[in-house]
Amino acid sequence: FDALFTDGLYEEIGGNAIRCAAPIKQALREKGYTFFIDSPTNQIFVVLENDRLEQLRREAQFSFWEKYDENRTVIRIATSWATDMDDVRRLIELL
């Protein structure tokens, strides 16, 4: 664990995740999605209509976070060191 915080390694590894999350967040804002939490990290918490959630589930991976209300659900989209910009573009197209 200590090695991660030596010589900027943690920031270097996490940098890609943050860079990949930014355009997804921007696209969600532009498309009018509601954020449950406006996180400055690689984790994106967004509210989706349940029927839209089912469509997206067939094409993308994300985590269930919690029920927002009867018709909407909060999901967590997370990018990582392994996410590339092609993944980002494909997800934005699906949204």
N, CA, C and O atoms as a GROMACS GRO file, in nm:
protein
  380
    1PHE      N    1   0.083  -0.119   0.000
    1PHE     CA    2   0.000   0.000   0.000
    1PHE      C    3   0.087   0.125   0.000
    1PHE      O    4   0.059   0.222  -0.071
    2ASP      N    5   0.191   0.122   0.078
    2ASP     CA    6   0.282   0.237   0.087
    2ASP      C    7   0.344   0.269  -0.048
    2ASP      O    8   0.368   0.385  -0.080
    3ALA      N    9   0.369   0.166  -0.128
    3ALA     CA   10   0.430   0.188  -0.261
    3ALA      C   11   0.341   0.271  -0.351
    3ALA      O   12   0.391   0.345  -0.436
    4LEU      N   13   0.210   0.262  -0.336
    4LEU     CA   14   0.118   0.340  -0.420
    4LEU      C   15   0.136   0.490  -0.401
    4LEU      O   16   0.111   0.568  -0.493
    5PHE      N   17   0.179   0.530  -0.283
    5PHE     CA   18   0.193   0.673  -0.254
    5PHE      C   19   0.338   0.720  -0.262
    5PHE      O   20   0.374   0.825  -0.208
    6THR      N   21   0.419   0.642  -0.330
    6THR     CA   22   0.559   0.678  -0.350
    6THR      C   23   0.579   0.723  -0.495
    6THR      O   24   0.530   0.659  -0.588
    7ASP      N   25   0.649   0.832  -0.512
    7ASP     CA   26   0.686   0.884  -0.644
    7ASP      C   27   0.566   0.909  -0.736
    7ASP      O   28   0.578   0.897  -0.858
    8GLY      N   29   0.451   0.945  -0.680
    8GLY     CA   30   0.336   0.981  -0.761
    8GLY      C   31   0.268   0.866  -0.832
    8GLY      O   32   0.189   0.888  -0.924
    9LEU      N   33   0.296   0.743  -0.792
    9LEU     CA   34   0.240   0.626  -0.861
    9LEU      C   35   0.086   0.624  -0.856
    9LEU      O   36   0.022   0.596  -0.957
   10TYR      N   37   0.029   0.654  -0.741
   10TYR     CA   38  -0.116   0.653  -0.728
   10TYR      C   39  -0.182   0.752  -0.824
   10TYR      O   40  -0.280   0.719  -0.890
   11GLU      N   41  -0.127   0.873  -0.831
   11GLU     CA   42  -0.181   0.974  -0.921
   11GLU      C   43  -0.165   0.933  -1.067
   11GLU      O   44  -0.253   0.957  -1.149
   12GLU      N   45  -0.053   0.870  -1.098
   12GLU     CA   46  -0.030   0.825  -1.236
   12GLU      C   47  -0.128   0.715  -1.275
   12GLU      O   48  -0.187   0.720  -1.384
   13ILE      N   49  -0.147   0.619  -1.189
   13ILE     CA   50  -0.238   0.508  -1.219
   13ILE      C   51  -0.383   0.559  -1.226
   13ILE      O   52  -0.457   0.519  -1.316
   14GLY      N   53  -0.422   0.645  -1.134
   14GLY     CA   54  -0.559   0.694  -1.129
   14GLY      C   55  -0.590   0.800  -1.233
   14GLY      O   56  -0.707   0.827  -1.260
   15GLY      N   57  -0.488   0.858  -1.293
   15GLY     CA   58  -0.509   0.966  -1.389
   15GLY      C   59  -0.594   0.925  -1.507
   15GLY      O   60  -0.681   1.001  -1.550
   16ASN      N   61  -0.572   0.807  -1.560
   16ASN     CA   62  -0.649   0.763  -1.675
   16ASN      C   63  -0.797   0.751  -1.640
   16ASN      O   64  -0.883   0.787  -1.720
   17ALA      N   65  -0.826   0.700  -1.522
   17ALA     CA   66  -0.966   0.684  -1.481
   17ALA      C   67  -1.036   0.820  -1.474
   17ALA      O   68  -1.151   0.833  -1.518
   18ILE      N   69  -0.969   0.920  -1.420
   18ILE     CA   70  -1.026   1.054  -1.409
   18ILE      C   71  -1.044   1.115  -1.548
   18ILE      O   72  -1.148   1.175  -1.578
   19ARG      N   73  -0.943   1.101  -1.634
   19ARG     CA   74  -0.952   1.156  -1.770
   19ARG      C   75  -1.066   1.092  -1.848
   19ARG      O   76  -1.132   1.160  -1.926
   20CYS      N   77  -1.089   0.964  -1.830
   20CYS     CA   78  -1.196   0.895  -1.903
   20CYS      C   79  -1.334   0.926  -1.846
   20CYS      O   80  -1.433   0.926  -1.920
   21ALA      N   81  -1.342   0.954  -1.718
   21ALA     CA   82  -1.472   0.985  -1.658
   21ALA      C   83  -1.523   1.122  -1.702
   21ALA      O   84  -1.643   1.142  -1.716
   22ALA      N   85  -1.432   1.217  -1.723
   22ALA     CA   86  -1.472   1.355  -1.753
   22ALA      C   87  -1.563   1.367  -1.875
   22ALA      O   88  -1.667   1.432  -1.865
   23PRO      N   89  -1.530   1.307  -1.991
   23PRO     CA   90  -1.622   1.321  -2.105
   23PRO      C   91  -1.755   1.250  -2.085
   23PRO      O   92  -1.856   1.291  -2.142
   24ILE      N   93  -1.757   1.144  -2.006
   24ILE     CA   94  -1.883   1.077  -1.977
   24ILE      C   95  -1.972   1.170  -1.896
   24ILE      O   96  -2.090   1.186  -1.925
   25LYS      N   97  -1.914   1.231  -1.793
   25LYS     CA   98  -1.990   1.326  -1.710
   25LYS      C   99  -2.042   1.441  -1.795
   25LYS      O  100  -2.157   1.483  -1.780
   26GLN      N  101  -1.958   1.493  -1.882
   26GLN     CA  102  -1.999   1.605  -1.967
   26GLN      C  103  -2.115   1.564  -2.058
   26GLN      O  104  -2.211   1.640  -2.073
   27ALA      N  105  -2.106   1.446  -2.118
   27ALA     CA  106  -2.213   1.398  -2.206
   27ALA      C  107  -2.343   1.379  -2.129
   27ALA      O  108  -2.451   1.413  -2.179
   28LEU      N  109  -2.335   1.327  -2.009
   28LEU     CA  110  -2.455   1.310  -1.926
   28LEU      C  111  -2.519   1.445  -1.896
   28LEU      O  112  -2.641   1.458  -1.902
   29ARG      N  113  -2.437   1.544  -1.863
   29ARG     CA  114  -2.490   1.679  -1.836
   29ARG      C  115  -2.560   1.734  -1.960
   29ARG      O  116  -2.672   1.785  -1.953
   30GLU      N  117  -2.492   1.723  -2.074
   30GLU     CA  118  -2.546   1.776  -2.200
   30GLU      C  119  -2.676   1.708  -2.239
   30GLU      O  120  -2.763   1.770  -2.299
   31LYS      N  121  -2.689   1.580  -2.205
   31LYS     CA  122  -2.809   1.505  -2.240
   31LYS      C  123  -2.920   1.518  -2.136
   31LYS      O  124  -3.026   1.459  -2.149
   32GLY      N  125  -2.893   1.597  -2.032
   32GLY     CA  126  -2.996   1.626  -1.934
   32GLY      C  127  -3.016   1.524  -1.824
   32GLY      O  128  -3.119   1.527  -1.755
   33TYR      N  129  -2.923   1.434  -1.805
   33TYR     CA  130  -2.934   1.337  -1.697
   33TYR      C  131  -2.920   1.405  -1.562
   33TYR      O  132  -2.858   1.511  -1.551
   34THR      N  133  -2.978   1.345  -1.459
   34THR     CA  134  -2.968   1.394  -1.322
   34THR      C  135  -2.858   1.316  -1.250
   34THR      O  136  -2.852   1.194  -1.256
   35PHE      N  137  -2.770   1.389  -1.182
   35PHE     CA  138  -2.666   1.325  -1.102
   35PHE      C  139  -2.717   1.307  -0.960
   35PHE      O  140  -2.776   1.399  -0.902
   36PHE      N  141  -2.696   1.190  -0.904
   36PHE     CA  142  -2.730   1.164  -0.765
   36PHE      C  143  -2.625   1.228  -0.675
   36PHE      O  144  -2.658   1.291  -0.574
   37ILE      N  145  -2.500   1.210  -0.712
   37ILE     CA  146  -2.385   1.271  -0.646
   37ILE      C  147  -2.298   1.326  -0.758
   37ILE      O  148  -2.274   1.257  -0.857
   38ASP      N  149  -2.251   1.447  -0.745
   38ASP     CA  150  -2.159   1.502  -0.845
   38ASP      C  151  -2.018   1.480  -0.795
   38ASP      O  152  -1.956   1.569  -0.736
   39SER      N  153  -1.968   1.361  -0.819
   39SER     CA  154  -1.838   1.318  -0.768
   39SER      C  155  -1.725   1.370  -0.857
   39SER      O  156  -1.735   1.365  -0.979
   40PRO      N  157  -1.616   1.419  -0.797
   40PRO     CA  158  -1.500   1.464  -0.875
   40PRO      C  159  -1.405   1.348  -0.908
   40PRO      O  160  -1.294   1.372  -0.954
   41THR      N  161  -1.448   1.227  -0.885
   41THR     CA  162  -1.362   1.110  -0.905
   41THR      C  163  -1.397   1.038  -1.034
   41THR      O  164  -1.468   1.092  -1.119
   42ASN      N  165  -1.348   0.917  -1.048
   42ASN     CA  166  -1.378   0.833  -1.163
   42ASN      C  167  -1.512   0.761  -1.149
   42ASN      O  168  -1.550   0.682  -1.235
   43GLN      N  169  -1.584   0.789  -1.042
   43GLN     CA  170  -1.714   0.727  -1.019
   43GLN      C  171  -1.824   0.827  -1.052
   43GLN      O  172  -1.822   0.941  -1.006
   44ILE      N  173  -1.918   0.783  -1.133
   44ILE     CA  174  -2.028   0.868  -1.178
   44ILE      C  175  -2.158   0.807  -1.126
   44ILE      O  176  -2.188   0.691  -1.154
   45PHE      N  177  -2.234   0.885  -1.050
   45PHE     CA  178  -2.360   0.839  -0.993
   45PHE      C  179  -2.472   0.914  -1.062
   45PHE      O  180  -2.489   1.035  -1.044
   46VAL      N  181  -2.549   0.841  -1.142
   46VAL     CA  182  -2.651   0.904  -1.226
   46VAL      C  183  -2.785   0.834  -1.207
   46VAL      O  184  -2.791   0.714  -1.180
   47VAL      N  185  -2.892   0.911  -1.223
   47VAL     CA  186  -3.028   0.859  -1.208
   47VAL      C  187  -3.081   0.825  -1.347
   47VAL      O  188  -3.078   0.908  -1.438
   48LEU      N  189  -3.130   0.701  -1.362
   48LEU     CA  190  -3.186   0.656  -1.489
   48LEU      C  191  -3.329   0.609  -1.471
   48LEU      O  192  -3.365   0.553  -1.367
   49GLU      N  193  -3.410   0.633  -1.573
   49GLU     CA  194  -3.543   0.574  -1.579
   49GLU      C  195  -3.525   0.421  -1.582
   49GLU      O  196  -3.433   0.372  -1.647
   50ASN      N  197  -3.610   0.348  -1.516
   50ASN     CA  198  -3.595   0.203  -1.507
   50ASN      C  199  -3.597   0.134  -1.644
   50ASN      O  200  -3.520   0.040  -1.665
   51ASP      N  201  -3.681   0.179  -1.737
   51ASP     CA  202  -3.682   0.114  -1.867
   51ASP      C  203  -3.553   0.145  -1.943
   51ASP      O  204  -3.505   0.060  -2.019
   52ARG      N  205  -3.497   0.263  -1.926
   52ARG     CA  206  -3.368   0.298  -1.988
   52ARG      C  207  -3.256   0.215  -1.927
   52ARG      O  208  -3.162   0.174  -1.995
   53LEU      N  209  -3.268   0.190  -1.797
   53LEU     CA  210  -3.171   0.108  -1.725
   53LEU      C  211  -3.163  -0.031  -1.786
   53LEU      O  212  -3.054  -0.084  -1.807
   54GLU      N  213  -3.277  -0.090  -1.815
   54GLU     CA  214  -3.280  -0.224  -1.873
   54GLU      C  215  -3.216  -0.227  -2.011
   54GLU      O  216  -3.146  -0.322  -2.045
   55GLN      N  217  -3.238  -0.124  -2.090
   55GLN     CA  218  -3.174  -0.116  -2.223
   55GLN      C  219  -3.023  -0.106  -2.209
   55GLN      O  220  -2.949  -0.176  -2.278
   56LEU      N  221  -2.977  -0.020  -2.120
   56LEU     CA  222  -2.834   0.000  -2.102
   56LEU      C  223  -2.766  -0.124  -2.047
   56LEU      O  224  -2.652  -0.154  -2.082
   57ARG      N  225  -2.835  -0.196  -1.961
   57ARG     CA  226  -2.779  -0.317  -1.899
   57ARG      C  227  -2.737  -0.421  -2.005
   57ARG      O  228  -2.642  -0.496  -1.984
   58ARG      N  229  -2.808  -0.423  -2.117
   58ARG     CA  230  -2.774  -0.519  -2.224
   58ARG      C  231  -2.645  -0.482  -2.297
   58ARG      O  232  -2.584  -0.567  -2.362
   59GLU      N  233  -2.604  -0.356  -2.287
   59GLU     CA  234  -2.491  -0.307  -2.366
   59GLU      C  235  -2.369  -0.264  -2.286
   59GLU      O  236  -2.259  -0.254  -2.341
   60ALA      N  237  -2.386  -0.238  -2.156
   60ALA     CA  238  -2.276  -0.181  -2.078
   60ALA      C  239  -2.274  -0.241  -1.938
   60ALA      O  240  -2.373  -0.298  -1.891
   61GLN      N  241  -2.161  -0.226  -1.872
   61GLN     CA  242  -2.148  -0.271  -1.734
   61GLN      C  243  -2.149  -0.150  -1.641
   61GLN      O  244  -2.082  -0.050  -1.668
   62PHE      N  245  -2.224  -0.161  -1.534
   62PHE     CA  246  -2.232  -0.056  -1.433
   62PHE      C  247  -2.282  -0.123  -1.306
   62PHE      O  248  -2.319  -0.240  -1.307
   63SER      N  249  -2.284  -0.048  -1.198
   63SER     CA  250  -2.328  -0.103  -1.070
   63SER      C  251  -2.461  -0.040  -1.027
   63SER      O  252  -2.482   0.080  -1.043
   64PHE      N  253  -2.548  -0.123  -0.974
   64PHE     CA  254  -2.669  -0.073  -0.909
   64PHE      C  255  -2.624   0.000  -0.783
   64PHE      O  256  -2.541  -0.051  -0.708
   65TRP      N  257  -2.677   0.120  -0.760
   65TRP     CA  258  -2.643   0.191  -0.638
   65TRP      C  259  -2.761   0.189  -0.540
   65TRP      O  260  -2.749   0.141  -0.427
   66GLU      N  261  -2.875   0.242  -0.584
   66GLU     CA  262  -2.996   0.235  -0.502
   66GLU      C  263  -3.117   0.277  -0.584
   66GLU      O  264  -3.104   0.340  -0.689
   67LYS      N  265  -3.235   0.239  -0.535
   67LYS     CA  266  -3.358   0.286  -0.598
   67LYS      C  267  -3.373   0.434  -0.564
   67LYS      O  268  -3.358   0.474  -0.449
   68TYR      N  269  -3.403   0.514  -0.665
   68TYR     CA  270  -3.423   0.657  -0.644
   68TYR      C  271  -3.569   0.684  -0.607
   68TYR      O  272  -3.600   0.757  -0.513
   69ASP      N  273  -3.656   0.622  -0.684
   69ASP     CA  274  -3.800   0.624  -0.656
   69ASP      C  275  -3.861   0.507  -0.732
   69ASP      O  276  -3.789   0.419  -0.779
   70GLU      N  277  -3.991   0.505  -0.744
   70GLU     CA  278  -4.060   0.393  -0.807
   70GLU      C  279  -4.020   0.372  -0.952
   70GLU      O  280  -4.020   0.258  -1.001
   71ASN      N  281  -3.987   0.479  -1.023
   71ASN     CA  282  -3.960   0.471  -1.166
   71ASN      C  283  -3.814   0.493  -1.206
   71ASN      O  284  -3.780   0.481  -1.324
   72ARG      N  285  -3.730   0.525  -1.109
   72ARG     CA  286  -3.591   0.556  -1.141
   72ARG      C  287  -3.494   0.487  -1.045
   72ARG      O  288  -3.529   0.455  -0.931
   73THR      N  289  -3.372   0.464  -1.096
   73THR     CA  290  -3.268   0.395  -1.021
   73THR      C  291  -3.138   0.473  -1.034
   73THR      O  292  -3.109   0.531  -1.138
   74VAL      N  293  -3.060   0.473  -0.927
   74VAL     CA  294  -2.927   0.532  -0.930
   74VAL      C  295  -2.828   0.421  -0.966
   74VAL      O  296  -2.828   0.314  -0.906
   75ILE      N  297  -2.744   0.450  -1.066
   75ILE     CA  298  -2.639   0.357  -1.103
   75ILE      C  299  -2.504   0.426  -1.083
   75ILE      O  300  -2.493   0.548  -1.080
   76ARG      N  301  -2.401   0.342  -1.071
   76ARG     CA  302  -2.264   0.392  -1.062
   76ARG      C  303  -2.188   0.345  -1.184
   76ARG      O  304  -2.179   0.225  -1.211
   77ILE      N  305  -2.134   0.439  -1.257
   77ILE     CA  306  -2.045   0.410  -1.369
   77ILE      C  307  -1.905   0.441  -1.320
   77ILE      O  308  -1.880   0.550  -1.268
   78ALA      N  309  -1.814   0.348  -1.335
   78ALA     CA  310  -1.677   0.370  -1.288
   78ALA      C  311  -1.578   0.341  -1.401
   78ALA      O  312  -1.586   0.237  -1.468
   79THR      N  313  -1.488   0.432  -1.421
   79THR     CA  314  -1.378   0.412  -1.515
   79THR      C  315  -1.255   0.367  -1.436
   79THR      O  316  -1.252   0.380  -1.313
   80SER      N  317  -1.156   0.314  -1.506
   80SER     CA  318  -1.037   0.262  -1.437
   80SER      C  319  -0.911   0.288  -1.519
   80SER      O  320  -0.914   0.355  -1.622
   81TRP      N  321  -0.802   0.233  -1.470
   81TRP     CA  322  -0.675   0.243  -1.542
   81TRP      C  323  -0.686   0.176  -1.679
   81TRP      O  324  -0.613   0.210  -1.771
   82ALA      N  325  -0.777   0.080  -1.692
   82ALA     CA  326  -0.789   0.002  -1.816
   82ALA      C  327  -0.891   0.060  -1.914
   82ALA      O  328  -0.901   0.010  -2.026
   83THR      N  329  -0.966   0.160  -1.875
   83THR     CA  330  -1.065   0.221  -1.964
   83THR      C  331  -0.993   0.299  -2.073
   83THR      O  332  -0.898   0.372  -2.045
   84ASP      N  333  -1.038   0.282  -2.196
   84ASP     CA  334  -0.978   0.364  -2.303
   84ASP      C  335  -1.086   0.452  -2.366
   84ASP      O  336  -1.206   0.435  -2.340
   85MET      N  337  -1.042   0.546  -2.447
   85MET     CA  338  -1.135   0.643  -2.503
   85MET      C  339  -1.236   0.579  -2.599
   85MET      O  340  -1.344   0.635  -2.618
   86ASP      N  341  -1.205   0.466  -2.658
   86ASP     CA  342  -1.304   0.394  -2.739
   86ASP      C  343  -1.420   0.347  -2.650
   86ASP      O  344  -1.536   0.355  -2.689
   87ASP      N  345  -1.386   0.297  -2.531
   87ASP     CA  346  -1.490   0.257  -2.434
   87ASP      C  347  -1.578   0.377  -2.400
   87ASP      O  348  -1.700   0.366  -2.394
   88VAL      N  349  -1.514   0.491  -2.377
   88VAL     CA  350  -1.586   0.613  -2.341
   88VAL      C  351  -1.681   0.653  -2.453
   88VAL      O  352  -1.798   0.683  -2.428
   89ARG      N  353  -1.632   0.654  -2.576
   89ARG     CA  354  -1.716   0.693  -2.691
   89ARG      C  355  -1.835   0.599  -2.707
   89ARG      O  356  -1.946   0.644  -2.734
   90ARG      N  357  -1.811   0.470  -2.692
   90ARG     CA  358  -1.921   0.373  -2.706
   90ARG      C  359  -2.028   0.395  -2.598
   90ARG      O  360  -2.148   0.389  -2.627
   91LEU      N  361  -1.985   0.421  -2.477
   91LEU     CA  362  -2.082   0.445  -2.370
   91LEU      C  363  -2.161   0.572  -2.396
   91LEU      O  364  -2.283   0.574  -2.378
   92ILE      N  365  -2.094   0.677  -2.438
   92ILE     CA  366  -2.163   0.803  -2.468
   92ILE      C  367  -2.267   0.783  -2.577
   92ILE      O  368  -2.376   0.839  -2.569
   93GLU      N  369  -2.235   0.704  -2.679
   93GLU     CA  370  -2.332   0.675  -2.784
   93GLU      C  371  -2.454   0.602  -2.730
   93GLU      O  372  -2.566   0.628  -2.774
   94LEU      N  373  -2.433   0.511  -2.634
   94LEU     CA  374  -2.543   0.437  -2.575
   94LEU      C  375  -2.633   0.526  -2.490
   94LEU      O  376  -2.753   0.501  -2.478
   95LEU      N  377  -2.575   0.627  -2.433
   95LEU     CA  378  -2.653   0.715  -2.345
   95LEU      C  379  -2.743   0.804  -2.426
   95LEU      O  380  -2.816   0.885  -2.370
   0.00000   0.00000   0.00000
